[in-house]
Amino acid sequence: MLRDAMDGSRQSLEAPASSPWEGVAERFAHFRSPGGEAYHEALAKHFAHLADHPVLPLHFEYAATANDRGRAAAARLERLFPLGRRGPFGRRTRVLDVGCAYGGFLVAFAERGARVTGIEIDERYVRLAALNLRERGLDAELVHGDAAGDHPAFGGRFDLVIANDVVEHVPRPEGFLRNLRAWLAPRGVAYLEIPNGAWPPYVARDGHHQLFGVTLLDFAQASDYVRLLSPGGRYDTYNYLDAGSYERLFGECGLTFELLEEPGDGATVEGVLAQCDALENGLAAGLATVPGPMRELVGQRVAAYLARVAAAPRTTAAEIRSFLLEYGPAFWTVLARRA
């Protein structure tokens, strides 16, 4: 399957000689690594249409550092249980990466001897992941498909399921989480990183589009915001829930919800309030970037958000913990098992 994806990638990732991809490649040459030259070139071609867009640095860096982020997660999880050829299940650990995108997590876990599978709804990413893996001499099963759909072959199959920066992009997360539970082996574990839309820097600039205040809008409003900025643009972040809502949702879908580390670890009340001060001081400049028809609504939402943070109780230890859980982390890191 990896070989098939690679064969298709040779044509689809090529750009005409007049394409601006060469300029993108040179602009981000510092991300080019030995043994990763073809992947770097493919990323430049993939992002060529964003050559003059302000989100390009964010998106290119995210793609170029996919392997490093995967290795950091693999090292972290390996402290909890072995991931190699004789893992805790008496065989090679079977890993599924949901929304595998550029294949960085597949690379990282394959390097540790795991048997890896990736599922991705966007065929362009399947091809990039295939190239990333092949260039490093690694193999994987790559599936082009929707993780919220039916995949009977996945049932009870995986010791570790990874879903990083995924659940917020699923229109109906209940179906996705029930799938995740069904795909876990009886003693399997799911590892998720979920962005927190109430983290003050994300209110100022969300992690996907770098838009002011968009995390405080519902999906329909946020979609209008994006279309007004870029006709034909598509917004695909459906959910920004709080940690408590995610915990209840996981429970309803038959999964436990365990924060891997203390929420807001490293954050302080003073630090969060300072971030909110910066948000308030930048309110006028931020609103100036919002499309005119959305400006009043976004301003109201940001003002209400700042008032909510200011009024949140934070006297007792329990109140401080709750405050930091809601506003402290950029991401919640979650382990989930069959309940």
C-alpha positions, -999 to 999 in steps of 0.1 A, spaced: 0 0 0 29 24 8 44 15 -26 11 23 -44 9 57 -27 45 65 -36 39 56 -73 10 81 -73 30 107 -56 56 111 -83 31 128 -106 9 146 -81 37 163 -62 55 176 -93 51 212 -102 56 230 -135 89 248 -140 71 282 -136 58 272 -102 69 294 -72 78 263 -52 116 270 -57 112 302 -38 93 285 -10 120 258 -8 147 284 -5 128 304 20 126 274 43 159 258 34 168 257 72 143 229 76 160 208 50 176 178 66 201 151 54 181 123 40 149 144 38 156 164 6 128 149 -14 103 154 14 114 191 17 110 196 -20 75 180 -19 65 203 9 76 233 -11 54 222 -40 25 214 -16 26 249 -1 35 268 -33 -1 282 -35 5 299 -1 37 315 -11 24 350 -3 0 341 25 9 350 61 0 315 74 28 299 53 55 300 80 32 283 105 21 256 82 55 249 66 72 246 100 44 223 113 49 200 83 87 202 83 90 193 121 64 165 120 91 138 126 105 157 155 71 161 171 64 124 166 97 114 182 90 136 212 56 119 217 71 85 211 98 91 237 72 103 262 49 73 257 79 49 258 83 59 294 48 45 301 52 12 282 77 -3 257 70 4 221 95 -19 204 94 -53 189 85 -70 222 62 -45 237 38 -50 266 16 -73 245 43 -99 238 47 -88 201 54 -58 181 33 -29 193 6 -21 168 1 17 164 -26 36 145 -22 73 138 -55 89 131 -52 119 108 -16 109 101 -11 140 78 27 142 70 35 108 86 58 122 114 43 100 141 44 70 118 81 76 112 88 80 149 71 48 161 84 28 131 119 38 141 112 22 175 101 -11 160 64 -6 161 41 -19 134 24 13 122 -8 22 103 -20 57 93 -54 68 82 -59 102 65 -89 117 48 -68 140 25 -51 120 -3 -24 147 -7 -12 140 29 -12 103 22 12 109 -6 34 132 15 34 107 44 44 79 20 73 99 7 84 109 42 84 72 53 101 59 21 129 84 22 138 71 57 136 34 47 105 28 67 72 10 58 37 15 70 1 7 61 -15 39 48 -53 41 45 -70 69 26 -103 73 44 -125 90 70 -118 80 106 -154 87 114 -165 61 88 -167 23 90 -134 4 91 -142 -32 102 -106 -43 96 -95 -20 125 -117 -36 151 -98 -45 183 -65 -43 164 -44 -16 179 -23 -14 211 -19 24 207 -41 48 188 -28 84 183 -51 113 175 -32 145 178 -49 178 168 -78 157 153 -109 156 174 -116 193 169 -118 187 132 -144 160 133 -180 172 127 -195 145 149 -169 136 175 -192 110 192 -189 87 162 -152 92 160 -146 84 197 -168 53 195 -146 42 165 -115 49 185 -128 27 214 -137 -1 189 -102 0 173 -84 -4 206 -71 -39 216 -86 -49 250 -56 -34 269 -49 -7 243 -44 30 250 -53 61 230 -31 92 231 -47 125 221 -35 161 221 -65 185 220 -61 222 215 -76 246 240 -95 274 223 -97 293 256 -59 297 259 -54 335 257 -27 333 229 -51 312 208 -79 337 213 -55 363 199 -44 340 171 -58 306 167 -34 277 160 -49 268 126 -56 301 107 -39 328 129 -73 346 132 -82 370 160 -111 358 182 -122 329 159 -120 303 187 -148 321 205 -172 317 176 -194 287 168 -187 268 136 -211 286 114 -199 320 125 -162 310 121 -169 297 86 -184 331 77 -153 348 91 -130 327 69 -151 331 38 -153 369 42 -115 370 45 -109 346 16 -138 339 -7 -139 301 -12 -119 295 19 -128 266 41 -129 264 79 -127 229 93 -124 233 131 -158 222 142 -153 220 180 -135 240 207 -148 223 239 -136 228 274 -118 199 292 -149 190 313 -170 187 282 -144 165 266 -143 143 297 -181 139 296 -181 132 259 -154 105 263 -174 89 291 -205 88 269 -185 70 243 -172 43 266 -137 58 271 -118 69 302 -102 104 302 -69 108 319 -48 140 317 -13 128 311 1 157 332 -13 182 355 -35 207 334 -17 239 329 16 224 340 41 253 340 13 279 338 5 302 366 -25 324 374 -3 355 370 10 342 337 -26 337 324 -37 371 336 -6 387 319 -16 369 286 -51 384 290 -37 418 296 -18 415 263 -50 404 246 -69 434 259 -41 458 250 -41 444 215 -79 444 211 -81 474 187 -53 460 165 -68 425 165 -103 437 156 -88 457 127 -79 423 111 -115 410 114 -138 413 84 -162 443 89 -194 423 91 -179 401 119 -161 428 139 -189 437 164 -196 401 172 -159 392 176 -154 423 198 -184 412 220 -171 377 224 -136 388 233 -149 413 258 -171 386 274 -142 362 275 -119 387 293 -147 394 318 -151 357 324 -114 352 330 -113 382 354 -143 370 373 -132 333 376 -126 323 413 -90 315 421 -86 317 458 -85 281 470 -63 253 456 -92 237 439 -103 270 423 -67 277 410 -65 242 396 -98 247 378 -87 281 365 -55 267 351 -73 237 336 -95 260 316 -70 287 306 -35 274 313 -27 248 286 -24 253 249 -32 216 245 -46 190 268 -27 157 266 -51 128 272 -48 91 277 -79 71 271 -88 34 275 -119 13 272 -140 22 302 
